[in-house]
Structures are given as C-alpha cells and as structure tokens.
Amino acid sequence: MNKYLVIALAALVAVSLLAACGAPATPTAAPTTAAPATAATAKPGTPAPTTAATAAPKPSSPSPAPSKPAGAPFYQGKTIEILVDSAAGGGTDTMARITAPFLTKYIPGNPNVIMRNQSGGGGTIGTQSFQQKTKPDGLHLLQHGSGVISLQLASRDVASAYDLTKNRYVANVSRAESVLMIKKGMMGRLTDMSAPPLFVGTKEGQETWQAMVLYGREFLGWNVKWLVGYGGTSEMELAFRRGEIDMVATSNAFIVQRMTTSENLADTISIVGNLKNGKYQRRPDFPNVPTFEELMGPKKPAGLPWQAYVAWTGPTAVDKALAAPPGTPDDIMAILTGAMAKAKQDQQYNDMIAKLVAETYDIGIGKETDDMMKQVLAAPAEAISYTRDLQIKFGIISK
C-alpha cells in the first residue's frame, strides 16, 4: 500500500478516536488520489489504452486543501501528464512510456506520470494544442518525433500553428544515422564521370541519407543516378544483392556488419552523423566511418546550400524530444532536466531504449536539445526550396 495513503488513513483513525473521546477535531481535507489514466508503470514499450482522466467529485462544501509538509519536494503528491503527438504503439509513444517510470524514480517527490495520446496531422494537432493551451506549471510535458520538425520547416501554415523553438526541452533521444555503402570494388567509379554511372535506389528521394548522395553528386562530382520507387530499405538491400543498384544505406548495425565484413559485399563511404553542438558526430559503433561533413572537407558548401543540408538531415538529431511548455520556470526545468540526466546514467533505462527504440542512440539533455532544435529550425524557406531544386535537377522528383 502507498505509504502516503497509510499515513492519511492513520490520521483519519486518530481524528475519529479523538472525536469519540469528546476532543474537538481539527477539520482535515480528505486525501486525494490521481485521476485514473493510462498507467505509466505498465511495461515500457507495451502500449496501454489511453483513457480520459475522470474528474474527482466536487465536495458539497469547501474544505481546506491538503498542504505539503514544510520543505517537501514540489512534485510530492502530484501527477505529470505526458501528451504524445502520435498514436499508441509507435516509436514516439514507446519512448514516452520508457521514460515515464524513470521520471517518477528520479524527480524528488516521486510524482505519478500518466500518458495521453493526441494524434493527427502528422503530430501537428497534439503539438499545436500543447503549445497553445498548456499551462507552464511543470505538470504537463509533450513527447514528439521528428515529423513535426520537418513539417514546421516545410509548411508556413504549420509554422503559424506552433513554433517548436519556443518550447523548453527536457531531453531527446536521437537514433543512429544510416551508413552509406557501395558495392565492393566500385569506389573508383564513384568519381569517374567517364565510367558507367552507379545506381542508387530510393523510395521518393526523401530519406535522410539521400542528402549525402545528392550533395555528393552536386559538390563532389559523384557519378550516380537514381532508381526511384523502392518500397523501403529491405527492398533496396535485395536490389543491391541482385545487382540492380550499386549503393545502399541502412542504420541497422547488424546489416552493415554483415554486408561489409561477414559477406564482404560492400565498402562503407560515410554517415550523415548526429548533429551536436553544430557538428555532425561519428557513430560510436563505426568509429572509422567518416561523417559526410568530414568527407566533403574543403568542398563543403557554405550559406544557403549548407543550411539546406542541415534542414534535411537535422530533424533526426532531435528525434523523440520531451518538452515543457513555453514559459516553464527555470527551477522546474532544473528538476526535470536533472531527473533525465540521472536516467541517462541508468543502465536499465539504456537497456530499454536499446531493446525497444534503437540499438545505437544518443541522449541530449536540456539546453543541448534546445540549441539543436533552434539550429535545425533556423533554415529559411529558401533552403527547403534549394534541396527540392536539386532533386528536380537530377531527376529524383518531377516539377
């Protein structure tokens, strides 16, 4: 039984005994419990049905509100609600459910944490509602994915509905970026424009890793052409094995190891890397594979072209972000970010992320996430148009 409930019941018994003996009883507010909702203590990664919180019955006459003992933590006896901008069962929802019990564990006062899903519009409905209607009281958080970042970059209508740079970020989890591979023995043809072109598969040219190939063609003179219409990475891997395409990418470390080492079918070229403090970082599990930024060297463009590259590849650097509303006080942010800093060091938390979200990942805390979000969303509309024009130029998409 909850220790606070035991204490409250004991107090009620004592008051009853005093009343029975004729002693005047001091009016005491009835203990309250959190409204029913989806339990955050359910096994992380196993989506539980979201239920609306039921308001407690309104008392017929006013009663004094229960007060915390002197010096009690701000969150003691309180409930935090995490609004997820997508449906239950997806990666963003899973990340929120993994995080919830660790917030309870590491926030002083051990608050209850509940979930509420509000999907629709690629995450814009929940995100807009959160930013425009939520009070900055420390009791409401938003878990969103990279989709709403890309939508804010691409759509002026969305940008007028919410602005993610105004949120105060608690943390984020970014998954490892894809490793770009080329068929064994074909590296020489990559920059030889007199040789037959190397074919690259794509769904519709929108994959993050395609930025490397597109910028390789434009700025490094890569001898490549695109085959559009594959259903996904698994189809492209099969096409690579059948000889239809010569370059492929995946974030799956097992597949990369198998194709480059066990089967010796491919060589690695580069990775996008996760954007951190203004620079793209190498994957710790592939420390010898350079980022594409490193690969470009002095040929790395400046100005609008590089802003466009960051706008294309950056949203995954702040994927699975946990935010507080604009205006949340600094002292509350310190409590929340402090709890997530402790969770980051918790092996159980890391094991759950590795098992249910991504094998390789990075966790950003507080200002680090704030700064990345601002950098990614700093790209002007012209930068978005720039990458689209490049895709049209090389026949990946039509006008």
Secondary structure, 3 states (H helix, E strand, C coil): CCHHHHHHHHHHHHHHHHHHCCCCCCCCCCCCCCCCCEECCCCCCCCCCCCCCCCCCCCCCCCCCCCCCCCCCCCCCCEEEEEECCCCCCHHHHHHHHHHHHHHHHCCCCCEEEEEECCCHHHHHHHHHHHHHCCCCCCEEEEECCHHHHHHHHCHHHHHHCCHHHCEEEEEEEECCCEEEEECCCHHHHHCCCCCCEEEEECCCCCCCHHHHHHHHHHCCCCEEEEECCCCHHHHHHHHHHCCCCEEEECCHHHHHHHHHHCCCEEEEEECCEEECCEEECCCCCCCCCEHHHHHHHHCCCCHHHHHHHHHHHHHHHCCEEEECCCCCHHHHHHHHHHHHHHHCCHHHHHHHHHHCCCCEEEEECHHHHHHHHHHCCCCHHHHHHHHHHHHHCCCCCC
